Amino acid sequence: VCQWSQGGSSPSNLGDGPSGTLCQYSESDVHINE
């Protein structure tokens, strides 16, 4: 599951972020949880 987090907020599911395609963010902004 690809998740993201910003400003220390809780990770959200892919598609719940500001641009919709979160996996295009840099790895520092995207957290991959397997």
mmCIF entry with sequence, helices, sheets and N, C-alpha, C, O atoms, coordinates in Angstrom:
data_MODEL
# 
_entry.id   MODEL 
# 
_entity.id                         1 
_entity.type                       polymer 
_entity.pdbx_number_of_molecules   1 
# 
_entity_poly.entity_id                      1 
_entity_poly.type                           'polypeptide(L)' 
_entity_poly.nstd_linkage                   no 
_entity_poly.nstd_monomer                   no 
_entity_poly.pdbx_seq_one_letter_code       VCQWSQGGSSPSNLGDGPSGTLCQYSESDVHINE 
_entity_poly.pdbx_seq_one_letter_code_can   VCQWSQGGSSPSNLGDGPSGTLCQYSESDVHINE 
_entity_poly.pdbx_strand_id                 A 
# 
loop_
_entity_poly_seq.entity_id 
_entity_poly_seq.num 
_entity_poly_seq.mon_id 
_entity_poly_seq.hetero 
1 1  VAL n 
1 2  CYS n 
1 3  GLN n 
1 4  TRP n 
1 5  SER n 
1 6  GLN n 
1 7  GLY n 
1 8  GLY n 
1 9  SER n 
1 10 SER n 
1 11 PRO n 
1 12 SER n 
1 13 ASN n 
1 14 LEU n 
1 15 GLY n 
1 16 ASP n 
1 17 GLY n 
1 18 PRO n 
1 19 SER n 
1 20 GLY n 
1 21 THR n 
1 22 LEU n 
1 23 CYS n 
1 24 GLN n 
1 25 TYR n 
1 26 SER n 
1 27 GLU n 
1 28 SER n 
1 29 ASP n 
1 30 VAL n 
1 31 HIS n 
1 32 ILE n 
1 33 ASN n 
1 34 GLU n 
# 
_struct_asym.id          A 
_struct_asym.entity_id   1 
# 
_struct_conf.conf_type_id            HELX_P 
_struct_conf.id                      HELX_P1 
_struct_conf.pdbx_PDB_helix_id       AA1 
_struct_conf.beg_label_comp_id       LEU 
_struct_conf.beg_label_asym_id       A 
_struct_conf.beg_label_seq_id        22 
_struct_conf.pdbx_beg_PDB_ins_code   ? 
_struct_conf.end_label_comp_id       GLN 
_struct_conf.end_label_asym_id       A 
_struct_conf.end_label_seq_id        24 
_struct_conf.pdbx_end_PDB_ins_code   ? 
_struct_conf.beg_auth_comp_id        LEU 
_struct_conf.beg_auth_asym_id        A 
_struct_conf.beg_auth_seq_id         22 
_struct_conf.end_auth_comp_id        GLN 
_struct_conf.end_auth_asym_id        A 
_struct_conf.end_auth_seq_id         24 
_struct_conf.pdbx_PDB_helix_class    5 
_struct_conf.details                 ? 
_struct_conf.pdbx_PDB_helix_length   3 
# 
_struct_conf_type.id          HELX_P 
_struct_conf_type.criteria    ? 
_struct_conf_type.reference   ? 
# 
_struct_sheet.id               AA1 
_struct_sheet.type             ? 
_struct_sheet.number_strands   3 
_struct_sheet.details          ? 
# 
loop_
_struct_sheet_order.sheet_id 
_struct_sheet_order.range_id_1 
_struct_sheet_order.range_id_2 
_struct_sheet_order.offset 
_struct_sheet_order.sense 
AA1 1 2 ? anti-parallel 
AA1 2 3 ? anti-parallel 
# 
loop_
_struct_sheet_range.sheet_id 
_struct_sheet_range.id 
_struct_sheet_range.beg_label_comp_id 
_struct_sheet_range.beg_label_asym_id 
_struct_sheet_range.beg_label_seq_id 
_struct_sheet_range.pdbx_beg_PDB_ins_code 
_struct_sheet_range.end_label_comp_id 
_struct_sheet_range.end_label_asym_id 
_struct_sheet_range.end_label_seq_id 
_struct_sheet_range.pdbx_end_PDB_ins_code 
_struct_sheet_range.beg_auth_comp_id 
_struct_sheet_range.beg_auth_asym_id 
_struct_sheet_range.beg_auth_seq_id 
_struct_sheet_range.end_auth_comp_id 
_struct_sheet_range.end_auth_asym_id 
_struct_sheet_range.end_auth_seq_id 
AA1 1 SER A 12 ? ASN A 13 ? SER A 12 ASN A 13 
AA1 2 CYS A 2  ? TRP A 4  ? CYS A 2  TRP A 4  
AA1 3 VAL A 30 ? ILE A 32 ? VAL A 30 ILE A 32 
# 
loop_
_atom_site.group_PDB 
_atom_site.id 
_atom_site.type_symbol 
_atom_site.label_atom_id 
_atom_site.label_alt_id 
_atom_site.label_comp_id 
_atom_site.label_asym_id 
_atom_site.label_entity_id 
_atom_site.label_seq_id 
_atom_site.pdbx_PDB_ins_code 
_atom_site.Cartn_x 
_atom_site.Cartn_y 
_atom_site.Cartn_z 
_atom_site.occupancy 
_atom_site.B_iso_or_equiv 
_atom_site.pdbx_formal_charge 
_atom_site.auth_seq_id 
_atom_site.auth_comp_id 
_atom_site.auth_asym_id 
_atom_site.auth_atom_id 
_atom_site.pdbx_PDB_model_num 
ATOM 1   N N  . VAL A 1 1  ? 0.849  -1.196 0.000  1.00 0.00 ? 1  VAL A N  1 
ATOM 2   C CA . VAL A 1 1  ? 0.000  0.000  0.000  1.00 0.00 ? 1  VAL A CA 1 
ATOM 3   C C  . VAL A 1 1  ? 0.879  1.239  0.000  1.00 0.00 ? 1  VAL A C  1 
ATOM 4   O O  . VAL A 1 1  ? 1.740  1.405  0.865  1.00 0.00 ? 1  VAL A O  1 
ATOM 5   N N  . CYS A 1 2  ? 0.657  2.101  -0.970 1.00 0.00 ? 2  CYS A N  1 
ATOM 6   C CA . CYS A 1 2  ? 1.432  3.339  -1.032 1.00 0.00 ? 2  CYS A CA 1 
ATOM 7   C C  . CYS A 1 2  ? 0.737  4.408  -0.209 1.00 0.00 ? 2  CYS A C  1 
ATOM 8   O O  . CYS A 1 2  ? -0.425 4.731  -0.458 1.00 0.00 ? 2  CYS A O  1 
ATOM 9   N N  . GLN A 1 3  ? 1.441  4.957  0.769  1.00 0.00 ? 3  GLN A N  1 
ATOM 10  C CA . GLN A 1 3  ? 0.859  5.978  1.633  1.00 0.00 ? 3  GLN A CA 1 
ATOM 11  C C  . GLN A 1 3  ? 1.746  7.213  1.640  1.00 0.00 ? 3  GLN A C  1 
ATOM 12  O O  . GLN A 1 3  ? 2.907  7.165  1.233  1.00 0.00 ? 3  GLN A O  1 
ATOM 13  N N  . TRP A 1 4  ? 1.185  8.309  2.104  1.00 0.00 ? 4  TRP A N  1 
ATOM 14  C CA . TRP A 1 4  ? 1.952  9.553  2.159  1.00 0.00 ? 4  TRP A CA 1 
ATOM 15  C C  . TRP A 1 4  ? 1.711  10.242 3.488  1.00 0.00 ? 4  TRP A C  1 
ATOM 16  O O  . TRP A 1 4  ? 0.719  9.964  4.163  1.00 0.00 ? 4  TRP A O  1 
ATOM 17  N N  . SER A 1 5  ? 2.618  11.146 3.873  1.00 0.00 ? 5  SER A N  1 
ATOM 18  C CA . SER A 1 5  ? 2.414  11.957 5.070  1.00 0.00 ? 5  SER A CA 1 
ATOM 19  C C  . SER A 1 5  ? 3.117  13.288 4.877  1.00 0.00 ? 5  SER A C  1 
ATOM 20  O O  . SER A 1 5  ? 4.173  13.351 4.248  1.00 0.00 ? 5  SER A O  1 
ATOM 21  N N  . GLN A 1 6  ? 2.534  14.352 5.417  1.00 0.00 ? 6  GLN A N  1 
ATOM 22  C CA . GLN A 1 6  ? 3.148  15.676 5.335  1.00 0.00 ? 6  GLN A CA 1 
ATOM 23  C C  . GLN A 1 6  ? 2.995  16.383 6.676  1.00 0.00 ? 6  GLN A C  1 
ATOM 24  O O  . GLN A 1 6  ? 1.959  16.255 7.329  1.00 0.00 ? 6  GLN A O  1 
ATOM 25  N N  . GLY A 1 7  ? 4.007  17.119 7.086  1.00 0.00 ? 7  GLY A N  1 
ATOM 26  C CA . GLY A 1 7  ? 3.931  17.899 8.316  1.00 0.00 ? 7  GLY A CA 1 
ATOM 27  C C  . GLY A 1 7  ? 3.719  17.027 9.540  1.00 0.00 ? 7  GLY A C  1 
ATOM 28  O O  . GLY A 1 7  ? 3.206  17.498 10.555 1.00 0.00 ? 7  GLY A O  1 
ATOM 29  N N  . GLY A 1 8  ? 4.112  15.751 9.454  1.00 0.00 ? 8  GLY A N  1 
ATOM 30  C CA . GLY A 1 8  ? 3.972  14.863 10.592 1.00 0.00 ? 8  GLY A CA 1 
ATOM 31  C C  . GLY A 1 8  ? 2.554  14.357 10.775 1.00 0.00 ? 8  GLY A C  1 
ATOM 32  O O  . GLY A 1 8  ? 2.246  13.718 11.781 1.00 0.00 ? 8  GLY A O  1 
ATOM 33  N N  . SER A 1 9  ? 1.680  14.639 9.803  1.00 0.00 ? 9  SER A N  1 
ATOM 34  C CA . SER A 1 9  ? 0.309  14.152 9.902  1.00 0.00 ? 9  SER A CA 1 
ATOM 35  C C  . SER A 1 9  ? 0.280  12.657 9.641  1.00 0.00 ? 9  SER A C  1 
ATOM 36  O O  . SER A 1 9  ? 1.242  12.090 9.122  1.00 0.00 ? 9  SER A O  1 
ATOM 37  N N  . SER A 1 10 ? -0.821 12.023 10.000 1.00 0.00 ? 10 SER A N  1 
ATOM 38  C CA . SER A 1 10 ? -0.934 10.582 9.801  1.00 0.00 ? 10 SER A CA 1 
ATOM 39  C C  . SER A 1 10 ? -0.962 10.264 8.310  1.00 0.00 ? 10 SER A C  1 
ATOM 40  O O  . SER A 1 10 ? -1.561 11.007 7.532  1.00 0.00 ? 10 SER A O  1 
ATOM 41  N N  . PRO A 1 11 ? -0.317 9.162  7.898  1.00 0.00 ? 11 PRO A N  1 
ATOM 42  C CA . PRO A 1 11 ? -0.323 8.780  6.478  1.00 0.00 ? 11 PRO A CA 1 
ATOM 43  C C  . PRO A 1 11 ? -1.735 8.555  5.974  1.00 0.00 ? 11 PRO A C  1 
ATOM 44  O O  . PRO A 1 11 ? -2.590 8.050  6.701  1.00 0.00 ? 11 PRO A O  1 
ATOM 45  N N  . SER A 1 12 ? -1.978 8.931  4.727  1.00 0.00 ? 12 SER A N  1 
ATOM 46  C CA . SER A 1 12 ? -3.284 8.717  4.116  1.00 0.00 ? 12 SER A CA 1 
ATOM 47  C C  . SER A 1 12 ? -3.138 7.737  2.965  1.00 0.00 ? 12 SER A C  1 
ATOM 48  O O  . SER A 1 12 ? -2.052 7.606  2.399  1.00 0.00 ? 12 SER A O  1 
ATOM 49  N N  . ASN A 1 13 ? -4.198 7.057  2.615  1.00 0.00 ? 13 ASN A N  1 
ATOM 50  C CA . ASN A 1 13 ? -4.145 6.113  1.507  1.00 0.00 ? 13 ASN A CA 1 
ATOM 51  C C  . ASN A 1 13 ? -3.850 6.830  0.205  1.00 0.00 ? 13 ASN A C  1 
ATOM 52  O O  . ASN A 1 13 ? -4.210 7.994  0.033  1.00 0.00 ? 13 ASN A O  1 
ATOM 53  N N  . LEU A 1 14 ? -3.195 6.136  -0.712 1.00 0.00 ? 14 LEU A N  1 
ATOM 54  C CA . LEU A 1 14 ? -2.895 6.697  -2.017 1.00 0.00 ? 14 LEU A CA 1 
ATOM 55  C C  . LEU A 1 14 ? -4.179 7.181  -2.671 1.00 0.00 ? 14 LEU A C  1 
ATOM 56  O O  . LEU A 1 14 ? -5.169 6.452  -2.732 1.00 0.00 ? 14 LEU A O  1 
ATOM 57  N N  . GLY A 1 15 ? -4.155 8.415  -3.157 1.00 0.00 ? 15 GLY A N  1 
ATOM 58  C CA . GLY A 1 15 ? -5.343 8.965  -3.796 1.00 0.00 ? 15 GLY A CA 1 
ATOM 59  C C  . GLY A 1 15 ? -6.064 9.949  -2.890 1.00 0.00 ? 15 GLY A C  1 
ATOM 60  O O  . GLY A 1 15 ? -6.951 10.677 -3.334 1.00 0.00 ? 15 GLY A O  1 
ATOM 61  N N  . ASP A 1 16 ? -5.676 9.969  -1.600 1.00 0.00 ? 16 ASP A N  1 
ATOM 62  C CA . ASP A 1 16 ? -6.315 10.895 -0.673 1.00 0.00 ? 16 ASP A CA 1 
ATOM 63  C C  . ASP A 1 16 ? -5.517 12.190 -0.526 1.00 0.00 ? 16 ASP A C  1 
ATOM 64  O O  . ASP A 1 16 ? -5.872 13.058 0.271  1.00 0.00 ? 16 ASP A O  1 
ATOM 65  N N  . GLY A 1 17 ? -4.455 12.310 -1.288 1.00 0.00 ? 17 GLY A N  1 
ATOM 66  C CA . GLY A 1 17 ? -3.559 13.449 -1.111 1.00 0.00 ? 17 GLY A CA 1 
ATOM 67  C C  . GLY A 1 17 ? -3.913 14.641 -1.975 1.00 0.00 ? 17 GLY A C  1 
ATOM 68  O O  . GLY A 1 17 ? -4.923 14.624 -2.678 1.00 0.00 ? 17 GLY A O  1 
ATOM 69  N N  . PRO A 1 18 ? -3.084 15.682 -1.929 1.00 0.00 ? 18 PRO A N  1 
ATOM 70  C CA . PRO A 1 18 ? -3.379 16.950 -2.592 1.00 0.00 ? 18 PRO A CA 1 
ATOM 71  C C  . PRO A 1 18 ? -3.425 16.839 -4.116 1.00 0.00 ? 18 PRO A C  1 
ATOM 72  O O  . PRO A 1 18 ? -4.170 17.575 -4.763 1.00 0.00 ? 18 PRO A O  1 
ATOM 73  N N  . SER A 1 19 ? -2.646 15.935 -4.693 1.00 0.00 ? 19 SER A N  1 
ATOM 74  C CA . SER A 1 19 ? -2.603 15.883 -6.155 1.00 0.00 ? 19 SER A CA 1 
ATOM 75  C C  . SER A 1 19 ? -3.213 14.607 -6.712 1.00 0.00 ? 19 SER A C  1 
ATOM 76  O O  . SER A 1 19 ? -3.354 14.475 -7.928 1.00 0.00 ? 19 SER A O  1 
ATOM 77  N N  . GLY A 1 20 ? -3.573 13.672 -5.855 1.00 0.00 ? 20 GLY A N  1 
ATOM 78  C CA . GLY A 1 20 ? -4.209 12.453 -6.331 1.00 0.00 ? 20 GLY A CA 1 
ATOM 79  C C  . GLY A 1 20 ? -3.228 11.362 -6.709 1.00 0.00 ? 20 GLY A C  1 
ATOM 80  O O  . GLY A 1 20 ? -3.464 10.187 -6.428 1.00 0.00 ? 20 GLY A O  1 
ATOM 81  N N  . THR A 1 21 ? -2.121 11.742 -7.347 1.00 0.00 ? 21 THR A N  1 
ATOM 82  C CA . THR A 1 21 ? -1.132 10.732 -7.747 1.00 0.00 ? 21 THR A CA 1 
ATOM 83  C C  . THR A 1 21 ? 0.088  10.844 -6.846 1.00 0.00 ? 21 THR A C  1 
ATOM 84  O O  . THR A 1 21 ? 1.117  11.388 -7.247 1.00 0.00 ? 21 THR A O  1 
ATOM 85  N N  . LEU A 1 22 ? -0.030 10.330 -5.631 1.00 0.00 ? 22 LEU A N  1 
ATOM 86  C CA . LEU A 1 22 ? 0.975  10.590 -4.612 1.00 0.00 ? 22 LEU A CA 1 
ATOM 87  C C  . LEU A 1 22 ? 2.300  9.899  -4.892 1.00 0.00 ? 22 LEU A C  1 
ATOM 88  O O  . LEU A 1 22 ? 3.347  10.368 -4.445 1.00 0.00 ? 22 LEU A O  1 
ATOM 89  N N  . CYS A 1 23 ? 2.269  8.788  -5.628 1.00 0.00 ? 23 CYS A N  1 
ATOM 90  C CA . CYS A 1 23 ? 3.514  8.062  -5.869 1.00 0.00 ? 23 CYS A CA 1 
ATOM 91  C C  . CYS A 1 23 ? 4.480  8.873  -6.729 1.00 0.00 ? 23 CYS A C  1 
ATOM 92  O O  . CYS A 1 23 ? 5.635  8.479  -6.889 1.00 0.00 ? 23 CYS A O  1 
ATOM 93  N N  . GLN A 1 24 ? 4.028  10.001 -7.286 1.00 0.00 ? 24 GLN A N  1 
ATOM 94  C CA . GLN A 1 24 ? 4.922  10.837 -8.075 1.00 0.00 ? 24 GLN A CA 1 
ATOM 95  C C  . GLN A 1 24 ? 5.759  11.743 -7.161 1.00 0.00 ? 24 GLN A C  1 
ATOM 96  O O  . GLN A 1 24 ? 6.701  12.393 -7.614 1.00 0.00 ? 24 GLN A O  1 
ATOM 97  N N  . TYR A 1 25 ? 5.400  11.776 -5.867 1.00 0.00 ? 25 TYR A N  1 
ATOM 98  C CA . TYR A 1 25 ? 6.185  12.562 -4.909 1.00 0.00 ? 25 TYR A CA 1 
ATOM 99  C C  . TYR A 1 25 ? 7.553  11.919 -4.715 1.00 0.00 ? 25 TYR A C  1 
ATOM 100 O O  . TYR A 1 25 ? 7.753  10.755 -5.061 1.00 0.00 ? 25 TYR A O  1 
ATOM 101 N N  . SER A 1 26 ? 8.491  12.679 -4.163 1.00 0.00 ? 26 SER A N  1 
ATOM 102 C CA . SER A 1 26 ? 9.801  12.124 -3.877 1.00 0.00 ? 26 SER A CA 1 
ATOM 103 C C  . SER A 1 26 ? 9.697  11.129 -2.727 1.00 0.00 ? 26 SER A C  1 
ATOM 104 O O  . SER A 1 26 ? 8.735  11.170 -1.960 1.00 0.00 ? 26 SER A O  1 
ATOM 105 N N  . GLU A 1 27 ? 10.680 10.233 -2.599 1.00 0.00 ? 27 GLU A N  1 
ATOM 106 C CA . GLU A 1 27 ? 10.624 9.198  -1.573 1.00 0.00 ? 27 GLU A CA 1 
ATOM 107 C C  . GLU A 1 27 ? 10.597 9.797  -0.174 1.00 0.00 ? 27 GLU A C  1 
ATOM 108 O O  . GLU A 1 27 ? 10.070 9.186  0.756  1.00 0.00 ? 27 GLU A O  1 
ATOM 109 N N  . SER A 1 28 ? 11.165 10.993 -0.022 1.00 0.00 ? 28 SER A N  1 
ATOM 110 C CA . SER A 1 28 ? 11.179 11.632 1.287  1.00 0.00 ? 28 SER A CA 1 
ATOM 111 C C  . SER A 1 28 ? 9.766  12.015 1.713  1.00 0.00 ? 28 SER A C  1 
ATOM 112 O O  . SER A 1 28 ? 9.498  12.194 2.901  1.00 0.00 ? 28 SER A O  1 
ATOM 113 N N  . ASP A 1 29 ? 8.859  12.142 0.738  1.00 0.00 ? 29 ASP A N  1 
ATOM 114 C CA . ASP A 1 29 ? 7.479  12.521 1.041  1.00 0.00 ? 29 ASP A CA 1 
ATOM 115 C C  . ASP A 1 29 ? 6.540  11.322 0.982  1.00 0.00 ? 29 ASP A C  1 
ATOM 116 O O  . ASP A 1 29 ? 5.418  11.379 1.487  1.00 0.00 ? 29 ASP A O  1 
ATOM 117 N N  . VAL A 1 30 ? 7.001  10.233 0.364  1.00 0.00 ? 30 VAL A N  1 
ATOM 118 C CA . VAL A 1 30 ? 6.157  9.050  0.220  1.00 0.00 ? 30 VAL A CA 1 
ATOM 119 C C  . VAL A 1 30 ? 6.723  7.911  1.042  1.00 0.00 ? 30 VAL A C  1 
ATOM 120 O O  . VAL A 1 30 ? 7.921  7.632  0.995  1.00 0.00 ? 30 VAL A O  1 
ATOM 121 N N  . HIS A 1 31 ? 5.863  7.259  1.790  1.00 0.00 ? 31 HIS A N  1 
ATOM 122 C CA . HIS A 1 31 ? 6.284  6.141  2.624  1.00 0.00 ? 31 HIS A CA 1 
ATOM 123 C C  . HIS A 1 31 ? 5.611  4.871  2.115  1.00 0.00 ? 31 HIS A C  1 
ATOM 124 O O  . HIS A 1 31 ? 4.384  4.773  2.103  1.00 0.00 ? 31 HIS A O  1 
ATOM 125 N N  . ILE A 1 32 ? 6.419  3.901  1.697  1.00 0.00 ? 32 ILE A N  1 
ATOM 126 C CA . ILE A 1 32 ? 5.861  2.651  1.188  1.00 0.00 ? 32 ILE A CA 1 
ATOM 127 C C  . ILE A 1 32 ? 5.768  1.650  2.333  1.00 0.00 ? 32 ILE A C  1 
ATOM 128 O O  . ILE A 1 32 ? 6.779  1.269  2.923  1.00 0.00 ? 32 ILE A O  1 
ATOM 129 N N  . ASN A 1 33 ? 4.542  1.227  2.641  1.00 0.00 ? 33 ASN A N  1 
ATOM 130 C CA . ASN A 1 33 ? 4.333  0.237  3.696  1.00 0.00 ? 33 ASN A CA 1 
ATOM 131 C C  . ASN A 1 33 ? 3.925  -1.081 3.056  1.00 0.00 ? 33 ASN A C  1 
ATOM 132 O O  . ASN A 1 33 ? 2.919  -1.154 2.350  1.00 0.00 ? 33 ASN A O  1 
ATOM 133 N N  . GLU A 1 34 ? 4.714  -2.125 3.308  1.00 0.00 ? 34 GLU A N  1 
ATOM 134 C CA . GLU A 1 34 ? 4.396  -3.419 2.705  1.00 0.00 ? 34 GLU A CA 1 
ATOM 135 C C  . GLU A 1 34 ? 3.716  -4.325 3.726  1.00 0.00 ? 34 GLU A C  1 
ATOM 136 O O  . GLU A 1 34 ? 3.369  -5.463 3.407  1.00 0.00 ? 34 GLU A O  1 
# 
